[in-house]
Structures are given as structure tokens and as C-alpha cells.
Amino acid sequence: MVIAVVFTISLYLVVVLGVWFAYSGKIRPGVTVAGVQVSGKTDAEVTKILEDKAAEYLANEPALAGYGIKYDLVATIKEAKGYIRNPFMLGRAADVPLQFSYDNEALLKDLAKVEQEQRQAVRNPYIKGGGDGLTVEAGSSGRRVLYGENVQTFQDLAGNLRPGFVIEVADILPVFSEAELRANLRVAEGIAAQGLTLNYGTQKFAVDSATIASWVRLGSDNPPLAAKFPESFLAVIIQGSEKTAGFYDSSAIESYLGEIAKKIDRDPVNATLTFQDGKIDVFALSKTGLSLNLSENVIGIIEALETKETEVALKVDEIEPEITKNSLSELGIVELISEGRSNFAGSPANRRHNIRVGATKFNGLLIKPGETFSFTKNLGAVDASTGYLPELVIKDNETVPEYGGGLCQVSSTTFRAALNAGLPIVARRAHAYPVTYYKPYGTDATIYIPNPDLKFTNDTGHHILIQTRIVGNYLYFDFYGTKKTSTVKFAGNKEGTGAVTRIEDVKPYIYDAGVRGEGSFTAVFWYFVYDANGKLIKTDDFISKYDSPLKYPH
């Protein structure tokens, strides 16, 4: 008996090991690739078979043409060979998918396109309050492209050479039905009837029963699985004559609080600085800002409704301004490091208005050490909604009225302050033709959202605070911070004879007058950088080529 057992085991081992070594370096029996029988074949044979199958598959699946599918047969064959790791696994059936790469961005773009075309927001039934009491308004299903599921389906089909990839759009059911809501209407009426008052300081906001009713969502304990993302709901248990699962619509409560926030919120106000007798001081104190904490107040309101509290103390966050009297030395704002100025005498009313509005966008702006300042980014949108009026701008080879005309007065003044501070200028462009407001010519900087832009880098090692002011017909940009150890001087000639430290006092060298038409010329000024010992360490220039104004008719 023992001999028979030993003989049987020995025979089994001989057969198994024989097969194992016979298939050495080949795909083992029972292993297929994308459903294709390739065991026992050489690498070259497997490669040829899979190449043909993959080519046939892609030819018959035009929907996949835009995804750049590339099958990695070397990696696939290696994985198929290594699937059976020891002789005792022989005979185990396994189907290995083809490994491949594809243009994931193109697939996501197609998914987003279908999402945009077919997406419908799910709308849960809701309780509406009115003079006739509470009623239930109907809900409706939504439709969404579930990205993860579609990508997984795509990878599974393409990897196994199976046809039929179509972007699926899923139906998203309401969390609960109208019938469930009506069955619990009595509970909702009790919640709405209790009333609620929101308090902040001396301000009180009474929430009427109809509004409270619109926040209530009552349904079953087991919402449909298809609606598995009720992110805007917070589940609570309503204690009443009968125990029902309840939801409060946090997004609706947050929307209501958003209207209250308009009456509470205020922006922080930085301290306004002044520079007198060589010292920096605070001209106007800073003011703390306020912000209604929406998320915490949503939770507080839901807790009050749940425990039948009738008053809620609103939580309001205080926002400290960046610039206070105490923070000046910490930020390195200890002195006036430069000033830029420009004269806008003769400007029409709309242009003066736009200059004033634009300058306020930069008043109190803080530039961090190492930060590259962008004028257009900090300026923001320029249209009627942001307070601008139509005025002349240079655009598309014409001088035409457009919102914000005159803002180049602001950018040119900023450019001059940056130059006087010795800051590296990263981007700057002169105007297309000479504009008298920007004299001396060659010291201007034109801007238009998003480009051209004015950019410079704060390399002082400390924060820079910008403060703006208008005195008569002059616009000023004052830069506060810590001066660099190097100094910069400007001149209208390369030798620097009579170099001055204010860019406004430079008389740029003018040449090529009339070369590009009547009134055209080129302006150039040089700047010289000296180290702390007065040694010249850098010389550079700014060249501005101005066309004839006649090329840009009004």
C-alpha cells in the first residue's frame, strides 16, 4: 500500500516537473492573454498573435481611436509567464489582460463633454411653507457621468480586447420620495412651528416658519443606493411621537446665512502709514475684519432645531489685518524705500475717476520677500461692475473708449516706484505711441488684461507695503519696507553724468525721431547700480520705441 502511494506521488511529481520544465521560458498551460490561447508558444509567436488581435480590435473599435492606446506586449508576456509561480499551480486557469498605455486626458475630456451635455442635478422633494401651511413639492432624478466607473470599464474592455465601450450616464435618485416626505409632514410642521432667532451682538435675525420648513428633509432610514452622495445633508434623529430619519439641507441653511453675512462681514483694514522727519508712523489705525463662520453656524442651527432651542448665538470670526502698528517691524516695514509719481493734469473726468479707482486696488498691498508682483493680477477685473467708466485706450491699432481707460497712469507710476527701489523688472512694455500724461517719455508701462503686464520681483529680503495717494494732479505710489544695501541712479546718457535718484527727473535720450512716422521716436535711459561701498556693479538700460500717433486714429 505504501509502495503504491509512493509510486503514485513519484509519478505525479515526474509528470508535473516534466511539464514544468517543458514549458520553461514559455507561458504555462491554462494561462490565456485577453482570452487568447497562447500557452506553450515562443515569445515571437505570442507577440505576433497578440499584435494581430490588438490591431483587429482597434480597427473594429473606432470609438477608441482618439485615446492613443499602445499595447505593451513585452510587459504583458512577462506577466503571463510569471503568473504560475511554482509547479504545483500548473493547470490553474487564468486570463491575463493586455497591459497598455493611453491618453488619459483625452478620455477625461470626453467624459467631461458628456457630463456637460447630459448632467442633470438631482432634486429632492422638499417642504414649502406658505399662508396655507406646509406642502410637499415634487423632486426629480438627476443624471451624472460617474468618472471612476467609466474609466474602469474602459480599462477592462481595452485590456481584454472586448468591444462596446460607451460612456455611461447614471441615474441619480432622490434621497427620499414625496410619499415618505408627506408621511412625516406632521414632524416637519412641529419643527417649523418652534421658530428660531439668530443673534450676533445687538443684531437679531428672526427666521420664520416657512424658511425653517424649507430646510427640513424627512425620509426613510434607507435612502436609495443610487443617490450615494448626499453631501449637502446632515443626518439627525427627529424625536417626536414617531421616530423617523431626518435630514436638514445644510446648503439651504448656508445660503440663508450668506444673506445674513452681507450684514455682518467686513474686510480688515490695514494701518495707513505716513513718513515724516525720516520716520515711519501710523497715520490711521488698522481695523479688524469680521467673517460669519458659515460651516460652524450651519451645525449650530441644526443642533438647535434638533434640541428645540429657539435662539442661536452666531459664530463670527475675526480677521486680523496684515498691517498693524505692531507688525511693522516684524515684516521689515521700517522705512520709505521709494516713491513713484506721475502727473495727470488735463485728464478728463472719466480718466481721473478710473485712476482713483485703480490706485485704490493697490493701496495696502503687501508684497512678500521673493514674490514677483503682477500688476494685472492684483488689479483684477476691469469693467462697470468693478467701478470703472469708459475712457480712451490704445487697442488693436486704434484709440477707442473702453472701461478703465487711464489705468496705464497707475501702472506707469508703479513702474517708477519699482525702479526707484532698485527692484528687478521682469516684464514691462512701453506704449505704442507717446502719451503726454506719461512724461518723461520712456518711463511709462502699458498694461492690458491679461497682457501686456508689469512685473517686478521683491528682492529686498523683507516685505514691501504699497500705499497710494493722490495730491492735486499727481498720483503717488509709496513703497515701504527695508532699503537694499545697493543703490540705483538713473541718467539720460550712458556715461551717467548728472545721474539722479528719481526716475521722474531723468530726461531720457531721444533719437530716431520721425523714423516710424510723424511724431515717432525712440527714448532710452540708463540705470547704474552701486554696492554699499559706492562701487558700480551693474549698468543697464530701458529702450522705448514709440510709433507715430497718426497710426492709432481716435
Protein Blocks (a to p, Z undefined) as FASTA:
>chain_A
ZZmmmmmmmmmmmmmmmmmmmmgoiacehiaeehiafehiafklmmmmmmmmmmmmmmmm
mmlmmnopacdfklmmmmmmmmpmbfklgoiacdddddddddfklmmmmmmmmmmmmgcc
dddddddddfkopadddddddddddfklmmmmmmmmmmnopghiacdddddddfbdfklm
mmmmmmmmmmmmnopaddehjbccdddfklmmmmpccddfbdcfklmclfkbccdddddf
bdcdddddfklmmmmmmmmmmmmgccddddddddeehiacdfbdcdddddddfklmmmmm
mmmmmnopabdcddddddddfbdfklmmmnopabcfbdcdddfehiafklmmmmmmmmmm
mgopacdehiacdfklmnopadfknopacddddeehiacddehihjlmmmmmmmmmmmmn
opacfbdcddfbdcfklpcehiaccdddfbdcdddddfeopacddddddehjaccddddd
dddfbdcdddfbfnlpoiafbfklpccddehehknoghiacdddddddddfkopafbdcd
dddddddfklmcZZ
